[in-house]
Amino acid sequence: QVQVFESGGGLVQPGGSLRLSCAATGSAYSLYAMGWFRQAPGKERECVAAMSWSGYNTYYADSVKERFSISRDNVENTMYLYLQMDVLKPEDTGVYYCAASLYVRRWATPREYEYWGQGTQVTVSS
């Protein structure tokens, strides 16, 4: 089993930055990929960014390209995933979820990810 935990959300003004962190523990060595999803009120959950653990494959939603950056690390069998968010816009507001998968074919499809964190709120507002 894999446990996933996010942190780093909060309230930020438009144009500001936030960094989200995620830790995957347990049988994290078996993971193939991890990603960040977000869900705004009344909207479907969408993939913001994802990457394979090898680093060879990376996915970004068009709406966040050039503003968000995903990265990873591995420390003592815990997989860490980060999302650096710059030039934040009000439309970036939502609950951000970290997700992990044993194998992904369609990076932006939520059901491709088996393990999910509880989510962290990001609010972009003046």
SVG drawing of the C-alpha trace seen along z (x, -y; Angstrom):
<svg xmlns="http://www.w3.org/2000/svg" viewBox="-21 -42 39 44">
<polyline fill="none" stroke="black" stroke-width="0.4" points="0.0,0.0 1.0,-3.6 0.0,-6.6 0.0,-10.0 0.2,-13.3 0.1,-16.9 1.0,-20.2 1.7,-23.8 -1.7,-25.2 -2.9,-28.6 -4.2,-32.0 -2.1,-34.1 -2.7,-37.2 -2.8,-37.1 0.7,-37.1 2.1,-35.4 3.7,-32.0 3.1,-28.8 5.0,-25.6 3.1,-22.4 4.7,-19.3 3.7,-15.7 5.1,-12.6 4.4,-9.0 5.2,-6.4 4.8,-2.7 5.4,-0.7 6.4,-3.9 9.3,-2.1 6.6,-0.4 5.3,-3.7 5.6,-4.5 4.3,-8.1 2.9,-10.8 0.9,-13.9 -1.0,-16.9 -4.7,-17.4 -7.0,-20.2 -10.7,-20.6 -12.6,-23.8 -16.2,-24.1 -18.6,-22.7 -15.9,-21.5 -14.4,-18.1 -11.0,-17.2 -8.3,-18.0 -4.6,-17.1 -2.3,-20.1 1.0,-18.3 2.4,-14.8 5.7,-13.0 7.1,-9.6 9.5,-8.7 12.3,-8.2 11.8,-11.8 11.5,-10.9 7.8,-11.8 6.3,-15.0 2.8,-16.4 1.5,-19.9 -2.0,-21.2 -2.0,-24.0 -3.4,-26.4 -0.3,-26.1 2.6,-25.8 5.3,-28.4 3.9,-29.1 4.0,-25.8 6.9,-23.4 6.8,-19.8 9.8,-18.1 10.6,-15.0 13.0,-13.6 13.6,-10.3 14.8,-10.3 15.1,-7.1 12.3,-5.3 9.9,-8.2 9.0,-9.7 8.6,-13.5 6.7,-15.4 6.7,-19.2 4.7,-21.7 6.1,-25.2 3.3,-27.6 4.2,-31.1 2.2,-33.9 -0.9,-32.5 -4.3,-33.5 -7.8,-33.4 -8.7,-30.6 -6.0,-28.5 -8.1,-28.3 -9.2,-24.9 -8.3,-21.9 -5.1,-20.4 -4.6,-16.7 -1.4,-14.6 -1.9,-11.3 0.3,-8.2 0.1,-5.4 1.7,-2.1 1.4,-2.7 0.0,-5.5 -1.0,-5.6 -3.2,-8.6 -1.5,-11.2 -4.5,-13.5 -7.0,-10.8 -7.8,-10.6 -8.8,-6.9 -5.3,-6.0 -4.0,-6.9 -4.6,-4.4 -3.5,-6.5 -4.7,-9.9 -4.0,-12.4 -6.6,-14.3 -6.0,-17.5 -4.9,-21.0 -6.7,-24.2 -5.2,-26.9 -7.0,-30.2 -5.8,-33.0 -7.6,-36.2 -6.9,-39.8"/>
</svg>
